[in-house]
Amino acid sequence: MSQAITAGRPQIRRTKSEYLVLYDQLSCTLQRLGKQGDQVTSITPA
């Protein structure tokens, strides 16, 4: 799409990624994802 078509509309990205993270690295990983603008929708134990 060109910029003119999407002007005024929010950009929606529907990408799903899964990460397997050790518990002691969870906080650091969540902070990094947040800084990248990613949104965490679910956390489940492995």
N, C-alpha and C positions, 0 to 999 in steps of 0.2 A: 504494500500500500504506500501511496505517496503521503508526504507530510500534510498536504492540503486536505486529503480525505479524512485523516484522523485528527485534525486540529479540533480542539475543544472536547475531545473524548479521552477518558483515561485509558492508558495502555494496559491491557490485560494479558498477562503471561500465565499460561496454565501448564507449567512444567512440574513434574513430580519426581523428586529424588529421594532416595533412601540412604541413610548413613548408619553404619554400625560403629558406635563410639563407646569406649571404655567409660565407666562411671566417673572415674577421676578426671576425665577429659571433657565431660559433658558441659560444664559451665563455660569453659573456654571455647568449645565448639559452638555453643548457642550464641555467645557474644560475637564470634566471627561471622556467623550466618546473619545475625542482626545487622552488623555493620555493612554487610554486602547487600542489605535490603531484602533478604529472604525472609519468609514467614514460616515458622514451625507450626504445623497443624496437629501433630500428634507425637507423643513420646511413649514407647512401650518397651518393657524389659525384653531382652533377647532370650 
